[in-house]
């Protein structure tokens, strides 16, 4: 069986056991809030244990922050609903902005701090006299869901992290070896091969902290893993740059071979490979721009204000479900670069959850057979859990899986003696549908995420880095490449539904940076980069990557002058020009 399918099947088994066990324990001890516990488990669910530990830890901290803020508001403003609502909105805005400004590993903590309050705060507003009881049982429900998810995962995935690491490293090694053959035979490297290596590597980079947590790596082992990732990342940029180099291929191939030998050493020895002589700290930096974070905060403010005002003044019974699910989806998807496809997936999952909820509630859960045989209540959910679990295990369907399962358990709340109440079902269903519609429309219409704007910001930042490097070199070139990885991976994720031209642009600009560094590293004359410096200076001032006809002519004249006065620098100018032309084709 294919390794990916083994992972997906294990994910389905884990999720099914967790959700059924949550319901069983809730029924056994007559606990309220099973729906909240189930939603916590679904959202925290990950493909491997390390991801669960980190996400669950952030969930606990975020839950504690949300509960604490709810308690503070309830104590300070018990009889001031408008002040309470204002504090609620400010909390949502603050947590959304912080989630956009911190490293992705910590982003979930602030998202949880925001939408955990949605579980707690709205219930306090309905019954302020029961604030302490509400806070306590909601926090207990969330903690129970996390604990059961982690225990079940530890049983089902006892060795998954190590297997996953070996599998991912093997894929990276095979693709890097293929590129090595291209270097040795002086054959041009295809875009798809570079993209394949980058995607496999980027997945491991994004999950490296999860793997460290799961495998309990010590400092030396963590350093070896990060060193392997950083050096292999540099190999990827070398392979892409070699497509444009008109001469000096031998030096590029030598540098690539040196890096490949280090990769081979890691492949043979893994985390017990000999330690390098000089220890250094690897930091895969991530971009965080203030204005996009501010836009996301304003968007969250608009959507939450609309839902809060509608619920508070209408007194609608389904308003609590609308608020809970709507706010959760709005905060969870605040930084999604493609809001329309994600909103469609969420609406699809919500609709399926409502339809399946009606069928289960009216035909199975409230049937006479379910009343006689209690085990039928649990067994009947298995097809639903298998279907939802398979979607959760597929990245492009994860939002549909989350919304389907959460909607199902909100419109059909788990009960010890289930009975079909049509009015309750309709209130919860319409509330769930209204919540996902308002959240989706807010994401798409109110200052929507436009990866074109974000791409422009990343491109200008890249141009500034290249311009600052010309003629100076950079001792932290590898760290700069790790920053370029974040830019390229952001473009890769934002073009999931397009042809990936933005990804190629940023990869080629990284190759241009590598070319400039290569000239400095091998002590070549930098005269070949002088026309590039002038051209980049104009682009940075204008704030775009367009090349005018005059700039085009000026660069060609400068290249002709370099060919006559400094022939050894001409190949550098020509290689840089080839990269610029490739970027221009993709931007158009």
C-alpha positions as CSV (number, residue, x, y, z in Angstrom):
1,X,0.0,0.0,0.0
2,X,1.2,3.5,-0.8
3,X,2.7,5.4,2.2
4,X,0.3,8.3,1.7
5,X,-2.7,6.0,1.9
6,X,-1.4,4.4,5.1
7,X,-1.2,7.9,6.6
8,X,-4.7,8.8,5.4
9,X,-6.2,5.5,6.8
10,X,-4.4,6.0,10.1
11,X,-5.8,9.6,10.2
12,X,-9.4,8.3,9.7
13,X,-9.0,5.7,12.4
14,X,-7.5,8.2,14.9
15,X,-10.3,10.8,14.2
16,X,-13.1,8.2,14.4
17,X,-11.8,6.8,17.7
18,X,-11.4,10.2,19.2
19,X,-14.9,11.5,18.3
20,X,-16.7,8.4,19.4
21,X,-14.7,8.3,22.7
22,X,-15.5,11.9,23.4
23,X,-19.2,11.2,23.1
24,X,-19.0,8.0,25.2
25,X,-17.2,9.8,28.0
26,X,-19.7,12.7,27.8
27,X,-22.6,10.3,28.1
28,X,-21.0,8.2,30.8
29,X,-20.4,11.2,33.1
30,X,-23.4,13.2,31.9
31,X,-21.2,16.1,30.8
32,X,-22.4,19.0,28.7
33,X,-20.5,20.5,25.8
34,X,-19.7,17.4,23.7
35,X,-20.0,19.5,20.6
36,X,-17.4,21.9,21.8
37,X,-15.0,19.1,22.7
38,X,-15.5,17.4,19.3
39,X,-14.9,20.7,17.4
40,X,-11.7,21.2,19.4
41,X,-10.5,17.7,18.4
42,X,-11.3,18.2,14.7
43,X,-9.5,21.6,14.5
44,X,-6.4,20.3,16.3
45,X,-6.3,17.1,14.3
46,X,-3.0,16.8,12.4
47,X,-1.3,14.1,10.2
48,X,1.4,13.3,12.8
49,X,1.9,13.5,16.6
50,X,4.5,16.3,16.6
51,X,2.0,18.6,14.9
52,X,-0.6,17.6,17.5
53,X,1.6,18.3,20.5
54,X,2.5,21.7,19.3
55,X,-1.0,22.6,18.1
56,X,-2.6,21.2,21.2
57,X,-0.1,23.1,23.4
58,X,-1.0,26.3,21.6
59,X,-4.7,25.3,21.9
60,X,-4.3,25.0,25.7
61,X,-2.5,28.4,26.0
62,X,-4.9,30.0,23.6
63,X,-7.9,28.6,25.5
64,X,-6.5,29.8,28.8
65,X,-6.1,33.3,27.3
66,X,-9.6,33.3,25.9
67,X,-11.2,32.1,29.1
68,X,-9.2,34.5,31.2
69,X,-10.2,37.5,29.0
70,X,-13.9,36.3,29.2
71,X,-13.6,36.1,33.0
72,X,-12.1,39.6,33.2
73,X,-14.9,41.1,31.0
74,X,-17.6,39.3,33.0
75,X,-16.2,40.6,36.3
76,X,-15.5,44.2,35.2
77,X,-18.6,44.8,33.1
78,X,-21.4,42.4,34.4
79,X,-24.2,44.9,33.7
80,X,-22.7,46.7,30.6
81,X,-23.5,44.7,27.5
82,X,-22.3,47.3,25.1
83,X,-18.9,47.6,26.9
84,X,-18.8,43.8,26.9
85,X,-19.4,43.7,23.1
86,X,-16.8,46.4,22.4
87,X,-14.2,44.5,24.4
88,X,-15.1,41.3,22.5
89,X,-14.6,43.0,19.2
90,X,-11.3,44.5,20.2
91,X,-10.1,41.1,21.4
92,X,-11.0,39.5,18.1
93,X,-9.1,42.3,16.2
94,X,-6.1,42.1,18.4
95,X,-5.7,38.3,18.2
96,X,-6.2,38.3,14.4
97,X,-3.5,40.9,14.0
98,X,-1.1,39.1,16.3
99,X,-1.7,35.8,14.5
100,X,-0.5,37.6,11.3
101,X,2.6,39.1,12.8
102,X,4.2,36.1,14.6
103,X,5.9,33.0,13.3
104,X,3.6,30.4,11.8
105,X,4.4,28.0,14.7
106,X,2.9,30.4,17.2
107,X,0.1,31.8,14.9
108,X,-2.4,29.2,16.1
109,X,-2.0,30.3,19.7
110,X,-3.4,33.7,18.9
111,X,-6.1,32.3,16.7
112,X,-7.2,30.0,19.5
113,X,-7.1,32.9,22.0
114,X,-9.5,34.7,19.7
115,X,-12.1,32.2,18.7
116,X,-12.0,30.3,22.1
117,X,-13.6,33.4,23.4
118,X,-16.4,32.8,20.8
119,X,-17.3,29.6,22.7
120,X,-17.2,31.4,26.1
121,X,-18.0,35.1,25.7
122,X,-21.3,34.8,23.9
123,X,-22.7,32.3,26.4
124,X,-21.7,34.7,29.2
125,X,-23.7,37.5,27.5
126,X,-26.8,35.3,27.4
127,X,-26.5,34.4,31.1
128,X,-24.1,36.7,33.0
129,X,-25.2,35.2,36.3
130,X,-23.7,31.8,35.2
131,X,-20.4,33.2,33.9
132,X,-18.2,31.0,36.1
133,X,-20.1,27.8,35.4
134,X,-20.0,28.6,31.6
135,X,-16.3,29.3,31.7
136,X,-15.6,26.1,33.7
137,X,-17.5,23.7,31.6
138,X,-16.4,25.1,28.3
139,X,-12.8,25.0,29.3
140,X,-13.3,21.4,30.6
141,X,-14.9,20.4,27.3
142,X,-12.0,21.8,25.2
143,X,-9.4,20.2,27.5
144,X,-11.1,16.8,27.3
145,X,-11.2,16.9,23.5
146,X,-7.5,17.7,23.4
147,X,-6.6,15.0,25.9
148,X,-8.5,12.3,24.1
149,X,-7.1,13.3,20.7
150,X,-3.5,13.2,22.0
151,X,-3.9,9.8,23.7
152,X,-5.6,8.2,20.7
153,X,-2.9,9.6,18.4
154,X,-0.1,8.3,20.6
155,X,-1.6,4.8,20.4
156,X,-2.2,4.9,16.6
157,X,1.0,6.7,15.6
158,X,3.7,5.4,17.9
159,X,6.6,5.6,15.3
160,X,5.1,7.8,12.7
161,X,7.5,10.8,13.0
162,X,10.6,8.8,12.3
163,X,9.0,7.0,9.4
164,X,7.8,10.3,8.0
165,X,11.2,11.9,8.3
166,X,12.9,9.0,6.6
167,X,10.3,9.0,3.8
168,X,10.6,12.8,3.2
169,X,14.4,12.7,3.3
170,X,14.4,9.9,0.8
171,X,12.2,11.8,-1.6
172,X,14.4,14.9,-1.3
173,X,17.6,12.8,-1.9
174,X,16.2,11.2,-5.0
175,X,15.2,14.5,-6.6
176,X,18.5,16.2,-5.7
177,X,20.4,13.2,-7.2
178,X,18.4,13.6,-10.4
179,X,19.4,17.3,-10.6
180,X,23.0,16.2,-9.9
181,X,23.0,14.1,-13.1
182,X,21.7,17.0,-15.0
183,X,24.7,19.1,-13.8
184,X,27.2,16.4,-14.7
185,X,25.7,16.0,-18.2
186,X,25.3,19.8,-18.7
187,X,21.6,19.3,-19.4
188,X,19.1,22.0,-18.8
189,X,16.9,21.4,-15.7
190,X,13.2,21.4,-16.2
191,X,10.9,23.7,-14.1
192,X,8.9,20.7,-12.8
193,X,12.0,19.0,-11.3
194,X,13.0,22.1,-9.4
195,X,9.4,22.7,-8.2
196,X,9.2,19.0,-7.1
197,X,12.4,19.3,-5.0
198,X,11.3,22.7,-3.6
199,X,7.8,21.3,-2.6
200,X,9.2,18.2,-0.9
201,X,11.8,20.4,1.0
202,X,9.3,23.1,1.9
203,X,6.9,20.6,3.4
204,X,9.7,19.3,5.7
205,X,10.8,22.8,6.6
206,X,7.3,23.8,7.6
207,X,7.0,20.7,9.8
208,X,10.5,20.6,11.2
209,X,9.5,22.0,14.7
210,X,6.7,19.4,14.9
211,X,9.2,16.6,14.2
212,X,11.6,18.0,16.8
213,X,8.8,18.0,19.4
214,X,7.6,14.5,18.5
215,X,11.0,12.9,18.4
216,X,12.3,14.8,21.4
217,X,15.5,15.8,19.4
218,X,18.4,17.2,21.4
219,X,20.2,20.4,20.4
220,X,22.8,18.6,18.3
221,X,20.2,16.5,16.4
222,X,18.0,19.5,15.8
223,X,21.0,21.4,14.5
224,X,21.8,18.5,12.1
225,X,18.2,18.5,10.8
226,X,18.1,22.2,10.2
227,X,21.6,22.1,8.6
228,X,20.4,19.5,6.2
229,X,17.3,21.5,5.3
230,X,19.3,24.7,4.8
231,X,22.0,23.2,2.6
232,X,19.4,21.3,0.5
233,X,17.5,24.5,0.1
234,X,20.6,26.2,-1.2
235,X,21.0,23.3,-3.7
236,X,17.6,24.0,-5.0
237,X,18.4,27.6,-5.7
238,X,21.7,26.6,-7.3
239,X,19.9,24.2,-9.7
240,X,17.5,26.9,-10.7
241,X,20.3,29.5,-11.2
242,X,22.2,27.0,-13.4
243,X,19.5,27.3,-16.1
244,X,20.6,30.9,-16.8
245,X,24.4,30.7,-16.4
246,X,26.1,31.1,-19.8
247,X,29.6,30.2,-18.5
248,X,31.4,29.2,-15.4
249,X,29.1,26.1,-15.1
250,X,32.0,24.1,-13.7
251,X,32.1,26.3,-10.5
252,X,28.3,26.0,-10.1
253,X,28.5,22.3,-10.5
254,X,31.4,22.1,-8.0
255,X,29.4,24.1,-5.4
256,X,26.3,21.9,-6.0
257,X,28.5,18.7,-5.7
258,X,29.9,19.9,-2.3
259,X,26.4,20.5,-1.0
260,X,25.2,17.1,-2.4
261,X,28.0,15.3,-0.6
262,X,26.7,16.8,2.7
263,X,23.2,15.7,1.8
264,X,24.6,12.2,1.1
265,X,26.2,12.1,4.5
266,X,22.9,12.9,6.2
267,X,21.1,10.3,4.0
268,X,23.5,7.6,5.3
269,X,23.7,8.5,8.9
270,X,20.6,10.5,9.6
271,X,20.5,12.4,12.9
272,X,23.7,10.6,14.0
273,X,25.7,12.1,11.2
274,X,29.1,13.6,12.3
275,X,28.5,17.1,13.7
276,X,30.0,20.0,11.8
277,X,33.0,21.7,13.3
278,X,31.2,25.0,13.7
279,X,27.8,25.0,15.3
280,X,25.4,27.7,14.3
281,X,21.8,28.5,14.8
282,X,19.5,28.1,11.8
283,X,16.5,30.4,11.6
284,X,14.0,30.1,8.8
285,X,12.7,33.6,8.9
286,X,9.2,34.5,7.8
287,X,7.8,37.7,6.4
288,X,5.3,39.7,8.5
289,X,4.0,43.0,7.1
290,X,2.0,45.3,9.4
291,X,-0.5,46.6,6.9
292,X,-1.8,43.2,5.8
293,X,-2.2,42.4,9.5
294,X,-4.2,45.6,9.9
295,X,-6.4,44.8,7.0
296,X,-7.1,41.4,8.5
297,X,-8.0,43.0,11.8
298,X,-10.4,45.4,10.1
299,X,-12.0,42.5,8.1
300,X,-12.5,40.6,11.3
301,X,-14.0,43.6,13.0
302,X,-16.5,44.1,10.2
303,X,-17.7,40.4,10.0
304,X,-17.9,40.0,13.8
305,X,-19.7,43.3,14.3
306,X,-22.3,42.3,11.7
307,X,-22.9,38.9,13.4
308,X,-22.9,40.3,16.9
309,X,-25.4,43.1,16.2
310,X,-27.7,40.8,14.3
311,X,-27.7,38.2,17.1
312,X,-28.0,40.7,20.0
313,X,-30.9,42.7,18.6
314,X,-32.8,39.9,16.9
315,X,-32.7,37.4,19.8
316,X,-32.6,34.6,17.3
317,X,-32.2,31.1,18.8
318,X,-29.8,30.1,16.1
319,X,-27.7,33.2,16.6
320,X,-25.4,31.5,19.0
321,X,-24.4,28.8,16.5
322,X,-24.0,31.5,13.8
323,X,-21.7,33.5,16.0
324,X,-19.6,30.5,17.2
325,X,-19.0,29.0,13.8
326,X,-18.9,32.3,11.9
327,X,-16.2,33.8,14.2
328,X,-14.2,30.6,14.3
329,X,-14.1,30.4,10.5
330,X,-13.4,34.1,10.1
331,X,-10.4,34.1,12.5
332,X,-9.1,30.7,11.3
333,X,-9.1,31.8,7.6
334,X,-8.1,35.4,8.1
335,X,-4.7,34.9,6.4
336,X,-5.8,32.5,3.7
337,X,-4.3,33.9,0.4
338,X,-7.2,32.5,-1.7
339,X,-10.4,33.4,0.2
340,X,-12.9,32.5,-2.6
341,X,-12.0,28.8,-3.1
342,X,-11.7,28.4,0.7
343,X,-15.1,30.0,1.2
344,X,-16.6,27.7,-1.4
345,X,-15.1,24.7,0.3
346,X,-16.5,25.9,3.7
347,X,-20.0,26.4,2.2
348,X,-19.8,23.0,0.6
349,X,-18.9,21.3,3.8
350,X,-21.5,23.1,5.8
351,X,-24.2,22.2,3.4
352,X,-23.2,18.5,3.4
353,X,-23.1,18.6,7.2
354,X,-26.7,20.0,7.4
355,X,-28.0,17.4,4.9
356,X,-26.3,14.5,6.6
357,X,-27.4,15.9,10.0
358,X,-31.0,15.8,9.0
359,X,-30.8,12.3,7.6
360,X,-29.0,10.9,10.7
361,X,-31.2,12.8,13.2
362,X,-34.5,12.0,11.6
363,X,-33.9,8.5,10.4
364,X,-31.3,6.9,12.7
365,X,-30.6,8.6,16.0
366,X,-34.3,9.1,16.9
367,X,-35.4,5.7,15.6
368,X,-36.8,2.9,17.7
369,X,-33.8,0.7,16.9
370,X,-31.3,3.3,18.3
371,X,-33.4,3.4,21.5
372,X,-33.2,-0.3,22.0
373,X,-29.6,-0.8,20.9
374,X,-27.4,2.1,22.2
375,X,-24.4,0.8,20.2
376,X,-26.2,1.6,17.0
377,X,-25.8,5.3,17.8
378,X,-22.0,5.0,17.6
379,X,-21.8,2.5,14.8
380,X,-24.0,4.6,12.5
381,X,-21.5,7.4,12.7
382,X,-18.7,5.4,11.2
383,X,-19.5,6.1,7.5
384,X,-19.7,9.8,8.3
385,X,-16.4,9.8,10.2
386,X,-14.6,7.9,7.4
387,X,-15.9,10.3,4.8
388,X,-15.0,13.4,6.8
389,X,-11.6,11.9,7.9
390,X,-10.6,11.3,4.3
391,X,-11.3,14.9,3.4
392,X,-9.3,16.1,6.5
393,X,-6.3,14.1,5.4
394,X,-6.2,15.7,2.0
395,X,-4.8,19.3,2.0
396,X,-7.1,20.8,-0.7
397,X,-10.2,19.4,1.1
398,X,-9.3,20.0,4.7
399,X,-11.6,23.1,5.0
400,X,-14.5,21.0,3.7
401,X,-13.8,18.2,6.1
402,X,-13.6,20.7,9.1
403,X,-16.9,22.4,8.2
404,X,-18.7,19.2,7.5
405,X,-17.9,17.5,10.8
406,X,-18.3,20.6,13.0
407,X,-21.6,21.5,11.3
408,X,-22.9,18.0,11.7
409,X,-22.2,17.9,15.5
410,X,-23.6,21.3,16.0
411,X,-26.9,20.7,14.2
412,X,-27.1,17.3,15.8
413,X,-25.6,17.8,19.3
414,X,-24.6,14.5,20.9
415,X,-27.2,13.3,23.4
416,X,-27.6,10.3,25.7
417,X,-31.2,9.9,24.6
418,X,-31.3,11.5,21.1
419,X,-34.6,12.8,19.8
420,X,-35.4,14.7,16.7
421,X,-36.5,18.3,17.4
422,X,-37.3,20.0,14.1
423,X,-37.3,23.5,15.5
424,X,-33.9,23.1,17.2
425,X,-32.4,21.4,14.0
426,X,-33.6,24.3,11.8
427,X,-32.3,27.0,14.2
428,X,-28.9,25.3,14.4
429,X,-28.8,24.6,10.6
430,X,-29.7,28.1,9.6
431,X,-27.3,29.5,12.2
432,X,-24.4,27.4,10.8
433,X,-25.3,28.4,7.2
434,X,-25.6,32.1,8.1
435,X,-22.2,31.9,10.0
436,X,-20.3,30.4,7.1
437,X,-22.0,32.7,4.6
438,X,-21.2,35.9,6.5
439,X,-17.6,34.7,7.2
440,X,-17.1,33.8,3.5
441,X,-18.6,37.0,2.2
442,X,-16.5,39.0,4.6
443,X,-13.3,37.3,3.6
444,X,-14.1,37.8,-0.1
445,X,-15.5,41.4,0.0
446,X,-14.1,43.3,2.9
447,X,-10.4,44.2,2.1
448,X,-9.9,40.8,0.6
449,X,-6.6,39.0,0.5
450,X,-5.0,39.7,-2.9
451,X,-2.0,37.6,-3.5
452,X,-1.1,40.1,-6.2
453,X,-0.5,42.8,-3.6
454,X,1.3,40.5,-1.3
455,X,3.4,39.2,-4.3
456,X,4.4,42.8,-5.1
457,X,5.6,43.4,-1.5
458,X,7.7,40.2,-1.7
459,X,9.1,41.2,-5.1
460,X,10.2,44.6,-4.0
461,X,11.8,43.2,-0.8
462,X,13.7,40.7,-3.0
463,X,14.9,43.5,-5.4
464,X,16.2,45.5,-2.4
465,X,18.1,42.5,-1.2
466,X,19.7,41.9,-4.6
467,X,20.6,45.6,-5.1
468,X,22.2,45.8,-1.6
469,X,24.4,42.7,-2.4
470,X,25.9,43.8,-5.7
471,X,29.6,44.4,-5.3
472,X,29.5,43.8,-1.6
473,X,29.0,40.1,-1.1
474,X,27.1,38.8,2.0
475,X,28.5,36.5,4.6
476,X,25.0,35.5,5.6
477,X,24.0,34.4,2.1
478,X,22.6,31.1,3.4
479,X,20.4,32.9,5.9
480,X,19.2,35.1,3.1
481,X,18.3,32.1,1.0
482,X,16.2,30.8,4.0
483,X,14.3,34.1,3.9
484,X,13.9,33.6,0.1
485,X,12.3,30.2,0.8
486,X,9.6,31.9,2.8
487,X,8.9,34.3,-0.1
488,X,8.8,31.5,-2.6
489,X,6.7,29.2,-0.5
490,X,4.1,32.0,0.2
491,X,3.9,32.5,-3.6
492,X,3.5,28.8,-4.1
493,X,0.7,28.5,-1.6
494,X,-1.1,31.6,-3.0
495,X,-1.1,30.2,-6.5
496,X,-2.6,26.9,-5.6
497,X,-5.4,27.6,-8.1
498,X,-3.2,29.3,-10.7
499,X,-0.3,28.4,-13.0
500,X,2.4,29.3,-10.5
501,X,4.1,32.1,-12.4
502,X,4.6,34.1,-9.2
503,X,6.5,31.2,-7.7
504,X,8.8,31.1,-10.8
505,X,9.4,34.8,-10.5
506,X,10.6,34.7,-6.9
507,X,12.7,31.6,-7.6
508,X,14.4,33.3,-10.5
509,X,15.0,36.5,-8.5
510,X,16.6,34.2,-5.8
511,X,18.8,32.9,-8.6
512,X,19.8,36.4,-9.6
513,X,20.8,37.0,-6.0
514,X,22.8,33.8,-6.0
515,X,24.5,34.9,-9.2
516,X,25.6,38.2,-7.6
517,X,26.9,36.3,-4.5
518,X,28.7,33.8,-6.8
519,X,30.6,36.7,-8.4
520,X,31.7,38.0,-5.1
521,X,32.5,34.5,-3.6
522,X,34.8,33.5,-6.5
523,X,36.4,37.0,-6.5
524,X,35.3,37.8,-10.0
525,X,35.0,41.3,-11.4
526,X,31.7,42.9,-10.6
527,X,31.7,45.1,-13.7
528,X,29.2,42.7,-15.2
529,X,26.7,43.6,-12.5
530,X,26.9,47.4,-13.0
531,X,24.0,47.6,-15.5
532,X,21.9,45.4,-13.2
533,X,22.5,47.8,-10.3
534,X,21.3,50.8,-12.3
535,X,18.2,48.8,-13.5
536,X,17.3,47.6,-10.1
537,X,17.6,51.1,-8.6
538,X,15.0,52.4,-11.0
539,X,12.6,49.5,-10.3
540,X,12.8,50.0,-6.5
541,X,12.1,53.7,-6.9
542,X,9.0,53.0,-9.1
543,X,7.9,50.2,-6.9
544,X,7.3,47.7,-9.8
545,X,9.2,45.3,-12.0
546,X,8.5,46.8,-15.4
547,X,11.4,47.5,-17.7
548,X,10.9,50.5,-20.0
549,X,12.1,50.6,-23.6
550,X,14.8,53.1,-22.7
551,X,16.0,50.9,-19.8
552,X,16.1,47.9,-22.2
553,X,18.2,49.8,-24.7
554,X,20.5,51.2,-22.0
555,X,21.2,47.7,-20.6
556,X,22.0,46.3,-24.0
557,X,24.4,49.2,-24.7
558,X,26.0,48.7,-21.3
559,X,26.5,45.0,-22.1
560,X,28.1,45.8,-25.4
561,X,30.5,48.2,-23.6
562,X,31.4,45.4,-21.1
563,X,32.0,43.0,-23.9
564,X,34.6,45.3,-25.4
565,X,36.3,46.6,-22.2
566,X,36.0,43.6,-19.8
567,X,35.2,40.4,-21.8
568,X,35.5,38.2,-18.7
569,X,32.6,40.1,-17.1
570,X,30.3,39.8,-20.1
571,X,28.9,36.3,-19.3
572,X,27.8,37.6,-15.9
573,X,25.9,40.5,-17.4
574,X,24.4,38.2,-20.0
575,X,23.3,35.7,-17.4
576,X,21.6,38.4,-15.3
577,X,19.8,39.7,-18.4
578,X,18.5,36.2,-19.2
579,X,17.1,36.0,-15.7
580,X,15.4,39.4,-16.0
581,X,13.9,38.5,-19.4
582,X,12.5,35.3,-17.8
583,X,11.0,37.2,-15.0
584,X,9.4,39.8,-17.4
585,X,7.7,37.0,-19.3
586,X,6.1,35.5,-16.2
587,X,5.0,38.9,-14.8
588,X,3.3,39.8,-18.0
